């Protein structure tokens, strides 16, 4: 194998390669991402690395049942501000 990918390169490649047809993101557990990450990076913690990249705006993380979904920033679903929507409906 040639030179190792950086964390960011690996994660972005995983998002594009592991997602199922019709989906823009990957589930970190069910896609096998966490296991592959640990294997490739000698047992490094994928949660720590993905949280750091999300904080830098390089990927987007959304919590879901059983783990999280990872998305490329330009493909992430838009979040709804349900609190503001509720207040608006209440006339407040």
HTML snippet that shows the backbone in 3Dmol.js (N, CA, C, O; Angstrom):
<script src="https://3Dmol.org/build/3Dmol-min.js"></script>
<div id="view" style="width:600px;height:400px;position:relative"></div>
<script>
const pdb = `
ATOM      1  N   UNK A   1       0.854  -1.185   0.000  1.00  0.00           N
ATOM      2  CA  UNK A   1       0.000   0.000   0.000  1.00  0.00           C
ATOM      3  C   UNK A   1       0.888   1.232   0.000  1.00  0.00           C
ATOM      4  O   UNK A   1       1.926   1.253   0.660  1.00  0.00           O
ATOM      5  N   UNK A   2       0.489   2.243  -0.728  1.00  0.00           N
ATOM      6  CA  UNK A   2       1.270   3.473  -0.783  1.00  0.00           C
ATOM      7  C   UNK A   2       1.049   4.293   0.484  1.00  0.00           C
ATOM      8  O   UNK A   2       0.610   3.769   1.508  1.00  0.00           O
ATOM      9  N   UNK A   3       1.358   5.577   0.401  1.00  0.00           N
ATOM     10  CA  UNK A   3       1.238   6.474   1.544  1.00  0.00           C
ATOM     11  C   UNK A   3      -0.171   6.465   2.126  1.00  0.00           C
ATOM     12  O   UNK A   3      -1.159   6.421   1.393  1.00  0.00           O
ATOM     13  N   UNK A   4      -0.249   6.507   3.469  1.00  0.00           N
ATOM     14  CA  UNK A   4      -1.554   6.496   4.133  1.00  0.00           C
ATOM     15  C   UNK A   4      -2.309   7.790   3.885  1.00  0.00           C
ATOM     16  O   UNK A   4      -1.721   8.865   3.764  1.00  0.00           O
ATOM     17  N   UNK A   5      -3.628   7.658   3.814  1.00  0.00           N
ATOM     18  CA  UNK A   5      -4.498   8.826   3.695  1.00  0.00           C
ATOM     19  C   UNK A   5      -4.520   9.571   5.026  1.00  0.00           C
ATOM     20  O   UNK A   5      -4.280   8.981   6.079  1.00  0.00           O
ATOM     21  N   UNK A   6      -4.809  10.865   4.974  1.00  0.00           N
ATOM     22  CA  UNK A   6      -5.016  11.625   6.204  1.00  0.00           C
ATOM     23  C   UNK A   6      -6.383  11.237   6.759  1.00  0.00           C
ATOM     24  O   UNK A   6      -7.177  10.594   6.072  1.00  0.00           O
ATOM     25  N   UNK A   7      -6.655  11.628   7.997  1.00  0.00           N
ATOM     26  CA  UNK A   7      -7.972  11.354   8.581  1.00  0.00           C
ATOM     27  C   UNK A   7      -9.079  11.924   7.693  1.00  0.00           C
ATOM     28  O   UNK A   7     -10.057  11.245   7.383  1.00  0.00           O
ATOM     29  N   UNK A   8      -8.903  13.183   7.291  1.00  0.00           N
ATOM     30  CA  UNK A   8      -9.927  13.845   6.473  1.00  0.00           C
ATOM     31  C   UNK A   8     -10.133  13.116   5.143  1.00  0.00           C
ATOM     32  O   UNK A   8     -11.271  12.884   4.737  1.00  0.00           O
ATOM     33  N   UNK A   9      -9.054  12.758   4.471  1.00  0.00           N
ATOM     34  CA  UNK A   9      -9.151  12.055   3.186  1.00  0.00           C
ATOM     35  C   UNK A   9      -9.857  10.706   3.357  1.00  0.00           C
ATOM     36  O   UNK A   9     -10.719  10.334   2.562  1.00  0.00           O
ATOM     37  N   UNK A  10      -9.471   9.986   4.411  1.00  0.00           N
ATOM     38  CA  UNK A  10     -10.062   8.675   4.679  1.00  0.00           C
ATOM     39  C   UNK A  10     -11.569   8.796   4.902  1.00  0.00           C
ATOM     40  O   UNK A  10     -12.348   8.032   4.333  1.00  0.00           O
ATOM     41  N   UNK A  11     -11.975   9.757   5.731  1.00  0.00           N
ATOM     42  CA  UNK A  11     -13.388   9.909   6.081  1.00  0.00           C
ATOM     43  C   UNK A  11     -14.206  10.344   4.866  1.00  0.00           C
ATOM     44  O   UNK A  11     -15.294   9.817   4.634  1.00  0.00           O
ATOM     45  N   UNK A  12     -13.697  11.290   4.097  1.00  0.00           N
ATOM     46  CA  UNK A  12     -14.423  11.729   2.905  1.00  0.00           C
ATOM     47  C   UNK A  12     -14.542  10.604   1.882  1.00  0.00           C
ATOM     48  O   UNK A  12     -15.585  10.446   1.247  1.00  0.00           O
ATOM     49  N   UNK A  13     -13.475   9.825   1.723  1.00  0.00           N
ATOM     50  CA  UNK A  13     -13.509   8.670   0.811  1.00  0.00           C
ATOM     51  C   UNK A  13     -14.525   7.639   1.311  1.00  0.00           C
ATOM     52  O   UNK A  13     -15.253   7.045   0.517  1.00  0.00           O
ATOM     53  N   UNK A  14     -14.570   7.432   2.628  1.00  0.00           N
ATOM     54  CA  UNK A  14     -15.519   6.480   3.202  1.00  0.00           C
ATOM     55  C   UNK A  14     -16.951   6.923   2.969  1.00  0.00           C
ATOM     56  O   UNK A  14     -17.806   6.107   2.625  1.00  0.00           O
ATOM     57  N   UNK A  15     -17.221   8.207   3.154  1.00  0.00           N
ATOM     58  CA  UNK A  15     -18.590   8.711   2.961  1.00  0.00           C
ATOM     59  C   UNK A  15     -19.050   8.439   1.530  1.00  0.00           C
ATOM     60  O   UNK A  15     -20.172   7.980   1.313  1.00  0.00           O
ATOM     61  N   UNK A  16     -18.200   8.716   0.573  1.00  0.00           N
ATOM     62  CA  UNK A  16     -18.567   8.531  -0.834  1.00  0.00           C
ATOM     63  C   UNK A  16     -18.637   7.039  -1.195  1.00  0.00           C
ATOM     64  O   UNK A  16     -19.521   6.627  -1.947  1.00  0.00           O
ATOM     65  N   UNK A  17     -17.726   6.240  -0.670  1.00  0.00           N
ATOM     66  CA  UNK A  17     -17.637   4.831  -1.053  1.00  0.00           C
ATOM     67  C   UNK A  17     -18.619   3.921  -0.326  1.00  0.00           C
ATOM     68  O   UNK A  17     -19.099   2.950  -0.910  1.00  0.00           O
ATOM     69  N   UNK A  18     -18.927   4.210   0.929  1.00  0.00           N
ATOM     70  CA  UNK A  18     -19.729   3.296   1.736  1.00  0.00           C
ATOM     71  C   UNK A  18     -21.225   3.603   1.761  1.00  0.00           C
ATOM     72  O   UNK A  18     -22.017   2.786   2.230  1.00  0.00           O
ATOM     73  N   UNK A  19     -21.610   4.763   1.265  1.00  0.00           N
ATOM     74  CA  UNK A  19     -23.031   5.093   1.347  1.00  0.00           C
ATOM     75  C   UNK A  19     -23.845   4.222   0.405  1.00  0.00           C
ATOM     76  O   UNK A  19     -23.395   3.831  -0.672  1.00  0.00           O
ATOM     77  N   UNK A  20     -25.054   3.936   0.850  1.00  0.00           N
ATOM     78  CA  UNK A  20     -25.954   3.117   0.044  1.00  0.00           C
ATOM     79  C   UNK A  20     -26.627   3.992  -0.996  1.00  0.00           C
ATOM     80  O   UNK A  20     -26.754   5.204  -0.826  1.00  0.00           O
ATOM     81  N   UNK A  21     -27.052   3.362  -2.064  1.00  0.00           N
ATOM     82  CA  UNK A  21     -27.704   4.091  -3.147  1.00  0.00           C
ATOM     83  C   UNK A  21     -28.914   4.862  -2.621  1.00  0.00           C
ATOM     84  O   UNK A  21     -29.741   4.322  -1.888  1.00  0.00           O
ATOM     85  N   UNK A  22     -28.998   6.118  -3.005  1.00  0.00           N
ATOM     86  CA  UNK A  22     -30.104   6.954  -2.574  1.00  0.00           C
ATOM     87  C   UNK A  22     -29.820   7.723  -1.291  1.00  0.00           C
ATOM     88  O   UNK A  22     -30.622   8.565  -0.887  1.00  0.00           O
ATOM     89  N   UNK A  23     -28.698   7.446  -0.648  1.00  0.00           N
ATOM     90  CA  UNK A  23     -28.332   8.131   0.594  1.00  0.00           C
ATOM     91  C   UNK A  23     -27.103   8.993   0.375  1.00  0.00           C
ATOM     92  O   UNK A  23     -26.246   8.671  -0.449  1.00  0.00           O
ATOM     93  N   UNK A  24     -27.020  10.090   1.115  1.00  0.00           N
ATOM     94  CA  UNK A  24     -25.884  10.999   0.983  1.00  0.00           C
ATOM     95  C   UNK A  24     -24.863  10.818   2.099  1.00  0.00           C
ATOM     96  O   UNK A  24     -23.752  11.341   2.012  1.00  0.00           O
ATOM     97  N   UNK A  25     -25.228  10.083   3.146  1.00  0.00           N
ATOM     98  CA  UNK A  25     -24.319   9.891   4.276  1.00  0.00           C
ATOM     99  C   UNK A  25     -24.148   8.428   4.616  1.00  0.00           C
ATOM    100  O   UNK A  25     -24.763   7.552   4.008  1.00  0.00           O
ATOM    101  N   UNK A  26     -23.291   8.178   5.611  1.00  0.00           N
ATOM    102  CA  UNK A  26     -23.087   6.804   6.070  1.00  0.00           C
ATOM    103  C   UNK A  26     -23.302   6.726   7.581  1.00  0.00           C
ATOM    104  O   UNK A  26     -22.990   7.665   8.313  1.00  0.00           O
ATOM    105  N   UNK A  27     -23.831   5.607   8.030  1.00  0.00           N
ATOM    106  CA  UNK A  27     -23.983   5.334   9.450  1.00  0.00           C
ATOM    107  C   UNK A  27     -22.645   4.764   9.908  1.00  0.00           C
ATOM    108  O   UNK A  27     -22.145   3.801   9.327  1.00  0.00           O
ATOM    109  N   UNK A  28     -22.071   5.351  10.939  1.00  0.00           N
ATOM    110  CA  UNK A  28     -20.714   4.963  11.343  1.00  0.00           C
ATOM    111  C   UNK A  28     -20.615   3.516  11.796  1.00  0.00           C
ATOM    112  O   UNK A  28     -19.566   2.892  11.631  1.00  0.00           O
ATOM    113  N   UNK A  29     -21.684   2.969  12.361  1.00  0.00           N
ATOM    114  CA  UNK A  29     -21.645   1.589  12.849  1.00  0.00           C
ATOM    115  C   UNK A  29     -22.037   0.617  11.743  1.00  0.00           C
ATOM    116  O   UNK A  29     -21.277  -0.295  11.416  1.00  0.00           O
ATOM    117  N   UNK A  30     -23.216   0.807  11.172  1.00  0.00           N
ATOM    118  CA  UNK A  30     -23.753  -0.165  10.222  1.00  0.00           C
ATOM    119  C   UNK A  30     -22.988  -0.231   8.904  1.00  0.00           C
ATOM    120  O   UNK A  30     -23.016  -1.262   8.232  1.00  0.00           O
ATOM    121  N   UNK A  31     -22.311   0.837   8.526  1.00  0.00           N
ATOM    122  CA  UNK A  31     -21.543   0.830   7.278  1.00  0.00           C
ATOM    123  C   UNK A  31     -20.197   0.125   7.436  1.00  0.00           C
ATOM    124  O   UNK A  31     -19.552  -0.223   6.447  1.00  0.00           O
ATOM    125  N   UNK A  32     -19.779  -0.084   8.685  1.00  0.00           N
ATOM    126  CA  UNK A  32     -18.464  -0.666   8.939  1.00  0.00           C
ATOM    127  C   UNK A  32     -17.375   0.391   9.069  1.00  0.00           C
ATOM    128  O   UNK A  32     -16.197   0.064   9.206  1.00  0.00           O
ATOM    129  N   UNK A  33     -17.774   1.663   9.025  1.00  0.00           N
ATOM    130  CA  UNK A  33     -16.804   2.751   9.077  1.00  0.00           C
ATOM    131  C   UNK A  33     -15.931   2.704  10.332  1.00  0.00           C
ATOM    132  O   UNK A  33     -14.706   2.771  10.236  1.00  0.00           O
ATOM    133  N   UNK A  34     -16.550   2.591  11.500  1.00  0.00           N
ATOM    134  CA  UNK A  34     -15.773   2.617  12.751  1.00  0.00           C
ATOM    135  C   UNK A  34     -14.711   1.527  12.765  1.00  0.00           C
ATOM    136  O   UNK A  34     -13.561   1.780  13.123  1.00  0.00           O
ATOM    137  N   UNK A  35     -15.090   0.329  12.380  1.00  0.00           N
ATOM    138  CA  UNK A  35     -14.155  -0.803  12.368  1.00  0.00           C
ATOM    139  C   UNK A  35     -13.037  -0.564  11.360  1.00  0.00           C
ATOM    140  O   UNK A  35     -11.867  -0.805  11.657  1.00  0.00           O
ATOM    141  N   UNK A  36     -13.394  -0.095  10.176  1.00  0.00           N
ATOM    142  CA  UNK A  36     -12.389   0.168   9.134  1.00  0.00           C
ATOM    143  C   UNK A  36     -11.427   1.268   9.579  1.00  0.00           C
ATOM    144  O   UNK A  36     -10.222   1.175   9.344  1.00  0.00           O
ATOM    145  N   UNK A  37     -11.959   2.304  10.218  1.00  0.00           N
ATOM    146  CA  UNK A  37     -11.126   3.415  10.693  1.00  0.00           C
ATOM    147  C   UNK A  37     -10.103   2.918  11.709  1.00  0.00           C
ATOM    148  O   UNK A  37      -8.919   3.239  11.614  1.00  0.00           O
ATOM    149  N   UNK A  38     -10.562   2.139  12.673  1.00  0.00           N
ATOM    150  CA  UNK A  38      -9.661   1.612  13.705  1.00  0.00           C
ATOM    151  C   UNK A  38      -8.591   0.712  13.102  1.00  0.00           C
ATOM    152  O   UNK A  38      -7.434   0.743  13.523  1.00  0.00           O
ATOM    153  N   UNK A  39      -8.978  -0.085  12.123  1.00  0.00           N
ATOM    154  CA  UNK A  39      -8.028  -0.986  11.476  1.00  0.00           C
ATOM    155  C   UNK A  39      -6.967  -0.206  10.685  1.00  0.00           C
ATOM    156  O   UNK A  39      -5.778  -0.515  10.760  1.00  0.00           O
ATOM    157  N   UNK A  40      -7.404   0.795   9.936  1.00  0.00           N
ATOM    158  CA  UNK A  40      -6.512   1.584   9.084  1.00  0.00           C
ATOM    159  C   UNK A  40      -5.578   2.466   9.909  1.00  0.00           C
ATOM    160  O   UNK A  40      -4.406   2.628   9.568  1.00  0.00           O
ATOM    161  N   UNK A  41      -6.103   3.035  10.998  1.00  0.00           N
ATOM    162  CA  UNK A  41      -5.324   3.972  11.813  1.00  0.00           C
ATOM    163  C   UNK A  41      -4.868   3.372  13.147  1.00  0.00           C
ATOM    164  O   UNK A  41      -4.773   4.088  14.144  1.00  0.00           O
ATOM    165  N   UNK A  42      -4.590   2.081  13.175  1.00  0.00           N
ATOM    166  CA  UNK A  42      -4.010   1.416  14.348  1.00  0.00           C
ATOM    167  C   UNK A  42      -4.757   1.733  15.646  1.00  0.00           C
ATOM    168  O   UNK A  42      -4.166   2.223  16.608  1.00  0.00           O
ATOM    169  N   UNK A  43      -6.048   1.452  15.663  1.00  0.00           N
ATOM    170  CA  UNK A  43      -6.899   1.592  16.849  1.00  0.00           C
ATOM    171  C   UNK A  43      -7.134   3.018  17.327  1.00  0.00           C
ATOM    172  O   UNK A  43      -7.477   3.219  18.492  1.00  0.00           O
ATOM    173  N   UNK A  44      -6.962   4.005  16.470  1.00  0.00           N
ATOM    174  CA  UNK A  44      -7.305   5.388  16.851  1.00  0.00           C
ATOM    175  C   UNK A  44      -8.809   5.477  17.041  1.00  0.00           C
ATOM    176  O   UNK A  44      -9.563   4.679  16.483  1.00  0.00           O
ATOM    177  N   UNK A  45      -9.242   6.453  17.833  1.00  0.00           N
ATOM    178  CA  UNK A  45     -10.651   6.634  18.143  1.00  0.00           C
ATOM    179  C   UNK A  45     -11.359   7.427  17.034  1.00  0.00           C
ATOM    180  O   UNK A  45     -11.085   8.615  16.859  1.00  0.00           O
ATOM    181  N   UNK A  46     -12.273   6.778  16.280  1.00  0.00           N
ATOM    182  CA  UNK A  46     -12.948   7.498  15.196  1.00  0.00           C
ATOM    183  C   UNK A  46     -13.864   8.608  15.707  1.00  0.00           C
ATOM    184  O   UNK A  46     -14.084   9.597  15.007  1.00  0.00           O
ATOM    185  N   UNK A  47     -14.398   8.457  16.915  1.00  0.00           N
ATOM    186  CA  UNK A  47     -15.306   9.473  17.455  1.00  0.00           C
ATOM    187  C   UNK A  47     -14.562  10.784  17.677  1.00  0.00           C
ATOM    188  O   UNK A  47     -15.052  11.853  17.312  1.00  0.00           O
ATOM    189  N   UNK A  48     -13.392  10.699  18.270  1.00  0.00           N
ATOM    190  CA  UNK A  48     -12.583  11.890  18.532  1.00  0.00           C
ATOM    191  C   UNK A  48     -12.229  12.604  17.224  1.00  0.00           C
ATOM    192  O   UNK A  48     -12.344  13.825  17.119  1.00  0.00           O
ATOM    193  N   UNK A  49     -11.804  11.833  16.245  1.00  0.00           N
ATOM    194  CA  UNK A  49     -11.369  12.407  14.965  1.00  0.00           C
ATOM    195  C   UNK A  49     -12.555  13.005  14.194  1.00  0.00           C
ATOM    196  O   UNK A  49     -12.447  14.106  13.655  1.00  0.00           O
ATOM    197  N   UNK A  50     -13.678  12.289  14.140  1.00  0.00           N
ATOM    198  CA  UNK A  50     -14.826  12.816  13.400  1.00  0.00           C
ATOM    199  C   UNK A  50     -15.390  14.067  14.084  1.00  0.00           C
ATOM    200  O   UNK A  50     -15.813  15.006  13.410  1.00  0.00           O
ATOM    201  N   UNK A  51     -15.396  14.080  15.417  1.00  0.00           N
ATOM    202  CA  UNK A  51     -15.863  15.279  16.127  1.00  0.00           C
ATOM    203  C   UNK A  51     -14.968  16.479  15.838  1.00  0.00           C
ATOM    204  O   UNK A  51     -15.457  17.597  15.678  1.00  0.00           O
ATOM    205  N   UNK A  52     -13.665  16.251  15.771  1.00  0.00           N
ATOM    206  CA  UNK A  52     -12.723  17.332  15.469  1.00  0.00           C
ATOM    207  C   UNK A  52     -12.955  17.878  14.064  1.00  0.00           C
ATOM    208  O   UNK A  52     -13.001  19.092  13.862  1.00  0.00           O
ATOM    209  N   UNK A  53     -13.101  16.976  13.094  1.00  0.00           N
ATOM    210  CA  UNK A  53     -13.335  17.411  11.711  1.00  0.00           C
ATOM    211  C   UNK A  53     -14.688  18.115  11.568  1.00  0.00           C
ATOM    212  O   UNK A  53     -14.827  19.045  10.774  1.00  0.00           O
ATOM    213  N   UNK A  54     -15.674  17.671  12.333  1.00  0.00           N
ATOM    214  CA  UNK A  54     -16.980  18.345  12.305  1.00  0.00           C
ATOM    215  C   UNK A  54     -16.862  19.746  12.894  1.00  0.00           C
ATOM    216  O   UNK A  54     -17.470  20.688  12.385  1.00  0.00           O
ATOM    217  N   UNK A  55     -16.082  19.888  13.961  1.00  0.00           N
ATOM    218  CA  UNK A  55     -15.878  21.203  14.582  1.00  0.00           C
ATOM    219  C   UNK A  55     -15.184  22.157  13.604  1.00  0.00           C
ATOM    220  O   UNK A  55     -15.409  23.366  13.641  1.00  0.00           O
ATOM    221  N   UNK A  56     -14.347  21.603  12.738  1.00  0.00           N
ATOM    222  CA  UNK A  56     -13.639  22.406  11.735  1.00  0.00           C
ATOM    223  C   UNK A  56     -14.501  22.643  10.484  1.00  0.00           C
ATOM    224  O   UNK A  56     -14.086  23.367   9.579  1.00  0.00           O
ATOM    225  N   UNK A  57     -15.684  22.043  10.429  1.00  0.00           N
ATOM    226  CA  UNK A  57     -16.573  22.218   9.290  1.00  0.00           C
ATOM    227  C   UNK A  57     -16.217  21.385   8.077  1.00  0.00           C
ATOM    228  O   UNK A  57     -16.708  21.655   6.981  1.00  0.00           O
ATOM    229  N   UNK A  58     -15.378  20.381   8.246  1.00  0.00           N
ATOM    230  CA  UNK A  58     -14.938  19.568   7.106  1.00  0.00           C
ATOM    231  C   UNK A  58     -15.890  18.412   6.822  1.00  0.00           C
ATOM    232  O   UNK A  58     -15.940  17.911   5.698  1.00  0.00           O
ATOM    233  N   UNK A  59     -16.650  17.983   7.839  1.00  0.00           N
ATOM    234  CA  UNK A  59     -17.708  16.990   7.674  1.00  0.00           C
ATOM    235  C   UNK A  59     -18.874  17.426   8.555  1.00  0.00           C
ATOM    236  O   UNK A  59     -18.740  18.331   9.379  1.00  0.00           O
ATOM    237  N   UNK A  60     -20.013  16.774   8.372  1.00  0.00           N
ATOM    238  CA  UNK A  60     -21.190  17.064   9.195  1.00  0.00           C
ATOM    239  C   UNK A  60     -21.616  15.773   9.873  1.00  0.00           C
ATOM    240  O   UNK A  60     -21.669  14.719   9.240  1.00  0.00           O
ATOM    241  N   UNK A  61     -21.920  15.861  11.168  1.00  0.00           N
ATOM    242  CA  UNK A  61     -22.374  14.709  11.944  1.00  0.00           C
ATOM    243  C   UNK A  61     -23.817  14.946  12.372  1.00  0.00           C
ATOM    244  O   UNK A  61     -24.165  16.026  12.850  1.00  0.00           O
ATOM    245  N   UNK A  62     -24.653  13.923  12.193  1.00  0.00           N
ATOM    246  CA  UNK A  62     -26.036  13.977  12.655  1.00  0.00           C
ATOM    247  C   UNK A  62     -26.297  12.739  13.511  1.00  0.00           C
ATOM    248  O   UNK A  62     -26.053  11.620  13.060  1.00  0.00           O
ATOM    249  N   UNK A  63     -26.791  12.922  14.743  1.00  0.00           N
ATOM    250  CA  UNK A  63     -27.097  11.762  15.580  1.00  0.00           C
ATOM    251  C   UNK A  63     -28.300  10.990  15.036  1.00  0.00           C
ATOM    252  O   UNK A  63     -29.287  11.581  14.599  1.00  0.00           O
ATOM    253  N   UNK A  64     -28.199   9.674  15.069  1.00  0.00           N
ATOM    254  CA  UNK A  64     -29.291   8.792  14.653  1.00  0.00           C
ATOM    255  C   UNK A  64     -29.297   7.582  15.580  1.00  0.00           C
ATOM    256  O   UNK A  64     -28.379   7.394  16.378  1.00  0.00           O
ATOM    257  N   UNK A  65     -30.320   6.781  15.468  1.00  0.00           N
ATOM    258  CA  UNK A  65     -30.415   5.587  16.297  1.00  0.00           C
ATOM    259  C   UNK A  65     -29.207   4.678  16.069  1.00  0.00           C
ATOM    260  O   UNK A  65     -28.886   4.327  14.934  1.00  0.00           O
ATOM    261  N   UNK A  66     -28.554   4.310  17.149  1.00  0.00           N
ATOM    262  CA  UNK A  66     -27.436   3.381  17.060  1.00  0.00           C
ATOM    263  C   UNK A  66     -26.101   4.006  16.705  1.00  0.00           C
ATOM    264  O   UNK A  66     -25.125   3.282  16.507  1.00  0.00           O
ATOM    265  N   UNK A  67     -26.026   5.323  16.617  1.00  0.00           N
ATOM    266  CA  UNK A  67     -24.756   5.962  16.278  1.00  0.00           C
ATOM    267  C   UNK A  67     -24.956   7.330  15.671  1.00  0.00           C
ATOM    268  O   UNK A  67     -25.820   8.096  16.097  1.00  0.00           O
ATOM    269  N   UNK A  68     -24.148   7.628  14.670  1.00  0.00           N
ATOM    270  CA  UNK A  68     -24.263   8.903  13.969  1.00  0.00           C
ATOM    271  C   UNK A  68     -24.124   8.675  12.471  1.00  0.00           C
ATOM    272  O   UNK A  68     -23.601   7.658  12.017  1.00  0.00           O
ATOM    273  N   UNK A  69     -24.614   9.661  11.718  1.00  0.00           N
ATOM    274  CA  UNK A  69     -24.421   9.677  10.276  1.00  0.00           C
ATOM    275  C   UNK A  69     -23.349  10.704   9.964  1.00  0.00           C
ATOM    276  O   UNK A  69     -23.285  11.759  10.595  1.00  0.00           O
ATOM    277  N   UNK A  70     -22.511  10.393   8.991  1.00  0.00           N
ATOM    278  CA  UNK A  70     -21.480  11.314   8.524  1.00  0.00           C
ATOM    279  C   UNK A  70     -21.839  11.771   7.111  1.00  0.00           C
ATOM    280  O   UNK A  70     -22.236  10.972   6.264  1.00  0.00           O
ATOM    281  N   UNK A  71     -21.690  13.069   6.881  1.00  0.00           N
ATOM    282  CA  UNK A  71     -21.995  13.654   5.573  1.00  0.00           C
ATOM    283  C   UNK A  71     -20.876  14.587   5.145  1.00  0.00           C
ATOM    284  O   UNK A  71     -20.151  15.130   5.978  1.00  0.00           O
ATOM    285  N   UNK A  72     -20.743  14.769   3.840  1.00  0.00           N
ATOM    286  CA  UNK A  72     -19.921  15.852   3.317  1.00  0.00           C
ATOM    287  C   UNK A  72     -20.714  17.134   3.573  1.00  0.00           C
ATOM    288  O   UNK A  72     -21.941  17.118   3.477  1.00  0.00           O
ATOM    289  N   UNK A  73     -20.048  18.239   3.895  1.00  0.00           N
ATOM    290  CA  UNK A  73     -20.775  19.465   4.244  1.00  0.00           C
ATOM    291  C   UNK A  73     -21.784  19.915   3.185  1.00  0.00           C
ATOM    292  O   UNK A  73     -22.874  20.376   3.521  1.00  0.00           O
ATOM    293  N   UNK A  74     -21.427  19.784   1.931  1.00  0.00           N
ATOM    294  CA  UNK A  74     -22.312  20.256   0.857  1.00  0.00           C
ATOM    295  C   UNK A  74     -23.508  19.331   0.624  1.00  0.00           C
ATOM    296  O   UNK A  74     -24.445  19.703  -0.082  1.00  0.00           O
ATOM    297  N   UNK A  75     -23.487  18.126   1.210  1.00  0.00           N
ATOM    298  CA  UNK A  75     -24.568  17.163   0.993  1.00  0.00           C
ATOM    299  C   UNK A  75     -25.395  16.897   2.248  1.00  0.00           C
ATOM    300  O   UNK A  75     -26.350  16.122   2.198  1.00  0.00           O
ATOM    301  N   UNK A  76     -25.057  17.510   3.347  1.00  0.00           N
ATOM    302  CA  UNK A  76     -25.757  17.257   4.607  1.00  0.00           C
ATOM    303  C   UNK A  76     -27.181  17.779   4.559  1.00  0.00           C
ATOM    304  O   UNK A  76     -27.443  18.837   3.987  1.00  0.00           O
ATOM    305  N   UNK A  77     -28.109  17.030   5.165  1.00  0.00           N
ATOM    306  CA  UNK A  77     -29.479  17.544   5.218  1.00  0.00           C
ATOM    307  C   UNK A  77     -29.536  18.788   6.099  1.00  0.00           C
ATOM    308  O   UNK A  77     -28.811  18.910   7.086  1.00  0.00           O
ATOM    309  N   UNK A  78     -30.400  19.687   5.720  1.00  0.00           N
ATOM    310  CA  UNK A  78     -30.544  20.916   6.499  1.00  0.00           C
ATOM    311  C   UNK A  78     -31.269  20.597   7.798  1.00  0.00           C
ATOM    312  O   UNK A  78     -32.227  19.824   7.810  1.00  0.00           O
ATOM    313  N   UNK A  79     -30.810  21.191   8.880  1.00  0.00           N
ATOM    314  CA  UNK A  79     -31.473  20.975  10.164  1.00  0.00           C
ATOM    315  C   UNK A  79     -32.612  21.962  10.302  1.00  0.00           C
ATOM    316  O   UNK A  79     -32.524  23.111   9.867  1.00  0.00           O
ATOM    317  N   UNK A  80     -33.656  21.501  10.901  1.00  0.00           N
ATOM    318  CA  UNK A  80     -34.803  22.370  11.134  1.00  0.00           C
ATOM    319  C   UNK A  80     -34.715  22.903  12.547  1.00  0.00           C
ATOM    320  O   UNK A  80     -34.369  22.172  13.475  1.00  0.00           O
ATOM    321  N   UNK A  81     -35.021  24.152  12.705  1.00  0.00           N
ATOM    322  CA  UNK A  81     -35.023  24.741  14.035  1.00  0.00           C
ATOM    323  C   UNK A  81     -36.424  24.556  14.603  1.00  0.00           C
ATOM    324  O   UNK A  81     -37.267  25.447  14.496  1.00  0.00           O
ATOM    325  N   UNK A  82     -36.671  23.396  15.206  1.00  0.00           N
ATOM    326  CA  UNK A  82     -38.009  23.065  15.677  1.00  0.00           C
ATOM    327  C   UNK A  82     -38.460  23.967  16.819  1.00  0.00           C
ATOM    328  O   UNK A  82     -39.654  24.230  16.961  1.00  0.00           O
ATOM    329  N   UNK A  83     -37.526  24.442  17.631  1.00  0.00           N
ATOM    330  CA  UNK A  83     -37.871  25.347  18.724  1.00  0.00           C
ATOM    331  C   UNK A  83     -38.471  26.632  18.208  1.00  0.00           C
ATOM    332  O   UNK A  83     -39.519  27.070  18.683  1.00  0.00           O
ATOM    333  N   UNK A  84     -37.812  27.241  17.238  1.00  0.00           N
ATOM    334  CA  UNK A  84     -38.325  28.482  16.652  1.00  0.00           C
ATOM    335  C   UNK A  84     -39.647  28.251  15.931  1.00  0.00           C
ATOM    336  O   UNK A  84     -40.546  29.090  15.982  1.00  0.00           O
ATOM    337  N   UNK A  85     -39.759  27.107  15.257  1.00  0.00           N
ATOM    338  CA  UNK A  85     -41.009  26.784  14.565  1.00  0.00           C
ATOM    339  C   UNK A  85     -42.159  26.658  15.563  1.00  0.00           C
ATOM    340  O   UNK A  85     -43.263  27.141  15.310  1.00  0.00           O
ATOM    341  N   UNK A  86     -41.896  26.010  16.690  1.00  0.00           N
ATOM    342  CA  UNK A  86     -42.930  25.839  17.711  1.00  0.00           C
ATOM    343  C   UNK A  86     -43.360  27.199  18.273  1.00  0.00           C
ATOM    344  O   UNK A  86     -44.551  27.463  18.440  1.00  0.00           O
ATOM    345  N   UNK A  87     -42.389  28.043  18.556  1.00  0.00           N
ATOM    346  CA  UNK A  87     -42.710  29.386  19.079  1.00  0.00           C
ATOM    347  C   UNK A  87     -43.527  30.186  18.063  1.00  0.00           C
ATOM    348  O   UNK A  87     -44.460  30.906  18.420  1.00  0.00           O
ATOM    349  N   UNK A  88     -43.155  30.043  16.798  1.00  0.00           N
ATOM    350  CA  UNK A  88     -43.854  30.757  15.738  1.00  0.00           C
ATOM    351  C   UNK A  88     -45.316  30.297  15.660  1.00  0.00           C
ATOM    352  O   UNK A  88     -46.225  31.117  15.535  1.00  0.00           O
ATOM    353  N   UNK A  89     -45.529  28.994  15.732  1.00  0.00           N
ATOM    354  CA  UNK A  89     -46.892  28.453  15.690  1.00  0.00           C
ATOM    355  C   UNK A  89     -47.703  28.883  16.893  1.00  0.00           C
ATOM    356  O   UNK A  89     -48.923  29.026  16.817  1.00  0.00           O
ATOM    357  N   UNK A  90     -47.000  29.093  18.027  1.00  0.00           N
ATOM    358  CA  UNK A  90     -47.674  29.526  19.253  1.00  0.00           C
ATOM    359  C   UNK A  90     -47.926  31.034  19.251  1.00  0.00           C
ATOM    360  O   UNK A  90     -48.587  31.567  20.142  1.00  0.00           O
ATOM    361  N   UNK A  91     -47.390  31.708  18.239  1.00  0.00           N
ATOM    362  CA  UNK A  91     -47.552  33.152  18.149  1.00  0.00           C
ATOM    363  C   UNK A  91     -46.656  33.921  19.107  1.00  0.00           C
ATOM    364  O   UNK A  91     -46.958  35.057  19.471  1.00  0.00           O
ATOM    365  N   UNK A  92     -45.572  33.313  19.509  1.00  0.00           N
ATOM    366  CA  UNK A  92     -44.641  33.951  20.471  1.00  0.00           C
ATOM    367  C   UNK A  92     -43.350  34.367  19.811  1.00  0.00           C
ATOM    368  O   UNK A  92     -42.467  34.914  20.472  1.00  0.00           O
TER     369      UNK A  92
END
`;
const viewer = $3Dmol.createViewer("view");
viewer.addModel(pdb, "pdb");
viewer.setStyle({}, {cartoon: {color: "spectrum"}});
viewer.zoomTo();
viewer.render();
</script>
